[in-house]
Amino acid sequence: MSELQSQQTFGPRVLEVPEGDNRERLVCPECSYVRYDNPKIVAGAVVLWQGRYLLCRRAINPRKGYWTIPAGYMELNETALDGAKREVLEEAEAEIVVDGLLAIYNIPRISQVQLIYRAQLVEGKHSPGVESLETALFEW
């Protein structure tokens, strides 16, 4: 039994295979509510400006100090496209025009699906957002 299961005294806390299912899930023994844990969806963009790529140096963990494309977890009631645009705005204070979906990455070991778009930077403007130490354009 996990630490969460041993501490919780109500709600989904018993690990079992619910009727009609094929894998173990946390179930509430009183009401039979099943808690489904699903992958997290990440949305982001490879952003280009005049043949160069926009990268952000992370100001927060995970991977604080590392350079990356602007990307992050989607919010509830948000499309993947809107999530990618929001992440670019939050991390690089940049407006983008999305050309299309570039790639879908499935990373089962961390339960993530990443939707990465190809985009163009509007007017070449960018600066570090609250989650970035700096932003820069890099040649390939």
KOLLUM-475618 format. One record per residue (C-alpha): residue in three letters; x, y, z. Coordinates in steps of 0.02 Angstrom, whole numbers, plus 50000, padded with zeros to 5 digits. Each point is the difference from the previous one (the first is absolute). Layout:
BEGIN
residuo	east	north	up
ALA	X	Y	Z
...
END
This chain:
BEGIN
residuo	east	north	up
MET	50000	50000	50000
SER	50068	50172	49953
GLU	50026	50141	50125
LEU	49850	50091	49924
GLN	49892	49847	50020
SER	50051	49970	50181
GLN	49968	50182	50052
GLN	49835	50028	49909
THR	49843	49945	50092
PHE	49869	50051	49871
GLY	49981	50006	49812
PRO	50098	49893	49875
ARG	50127	49905	50104
VAL	49987	49815	49960
LEU	50103	49936	49855
GLU	49897	49875	49899
VAL	49943	49958	49825
PRO	49826	50076	49982
GLU	49864	49896	49918
GLY	50014	50012	49811
ASP	50178	50070	50008
ASN	50167	49915	49967
ARG	50121	50087	50118
GLU	50015	50052	50181
ARG	49930	50169	50049
LEU	49966	50088	50165
VAL	49817	49969	50047
CYS	49893	50068	50141
PRO	49933	49850	50099
GLU	49847	50098	50059
CYS	49933	50068	49835
SER	50103	49905	49868
TYR	50067	50161	49924
VAL	50152	49960	49890
ARG	50146	50122	49987
TYR	50074	49995	49826
ASP	50178	50066	49986
ASN	50035	50054	49822
PRO	50152	50069	49909
LYS	50042	50184	50010
ILE	49993	50094	49836
VAL	50139	50124	49959
ALA	49979	50131	49863
GLY	50142	50103	49929
ALA	50077	50072	49844
VAL	50158	50003	49898
VAL	50001	50186	49960
LEU	50098	50070	49853
TRP	50052	50177	49956
GLN	50104	50035	49845
GLY	50077	49826	49998
ARG	50039	49997	50187
TYR	49915	49905	50141
LEU	49929	50075	50160
LEU	50058	49915	50160
CYS	49969	50040	50182
ARG	50120	49968	50144
ARG	49894	49931	50142
ALA	49987	50098	50163
ILE	49908	49860	50091
ASN	50014	49813	50026
PRO	49997	49878	49922
ARG	50162	50033	49904
LYS	50030	50174	50068
GLY	50136	50087	49899
TYR	49978	49892	49845
TRP	49950	50066	49829
THR	49837	49934	49927
ILE	49859	50040	49882
PRO	49852	50087	50083
ALA	49880	49863	50057
GLY	49901	49946	50150
TYR	49847	49912	50068
MET	49833	50041	49923
GLU	49867	50081	50109
LEU	49822	49939	50019
ASN	49879	50062	49866
GLU	50144	50044	49883
THR	50038	49935	49826
ALA	50174	49934	49964
LEU	50028	50144	49879
ASP	49946	50130	50128
GLY	50112	49913	50129
ALA	50151	50014	49886
LYS	49967	50184	49968
ARG	49976	50033	50186
GLU	50162	49911	50046
VAL	50099	50103	49873
LEU	49922	50159	50069
GLU	50035	49949	50182
GLU	50178	49941	49974
ALA	50061	50116	49862
GLU	49875	50145	50002
ALA	49981	49966	49815
GLU	49854	49997	49880
ILE	50002	49862	49869
VAL	49911	49946	49843
VAL	49985	49811	49994
ASP	50037	49912	49834
GLY	49944	49827	50054
LEU	50034	49850	50111
LEU	50184	49952	49992
ALA	50008	49845	50111
ILE	49913	49893	50128
TYR	50110	49918	50130
ASN	49940	49859	50113
ILE	50104	49981	50158
PRO	49922	49857	50100
ARG	50133	49996	50138
ILE	49939	50171	50061
SER	49822	49983	49935
GLN	50009	50146	49879
VAL	49939	50035	49826
GLN	50083	50152	49920
LEU	49921	50097	49857
ILE	50130	50113	49920
TYR	49950	50128	49869
ARG	50103	50091	49868
ALA	49980	50189	50013
GLN	50066	50167	49943
LEU	50045	50138	50121
VAL	49901	50161	49974
GLU	50115	50150	49968
GLY	50149	49909	50077
LYS	49954	50059	50176
HIS	50038	49892	50151
SER	50060	50020	50179
PRO	50008	49890	50155
GLY	49834	49962	50082
VAL	49982	49955	50184
GLU	50056	49820	49968
SER	50154	50047	49898
LEU	50170	50072	50044
GLU	50029	50056	49822
THR	49942	49974	49822
ALA	50103	50000	49841
LEU	49994	49958	49815
PHE	50121	49863	49945
GLU	50060	49946	49828
TRP	49988	49816	49957
END
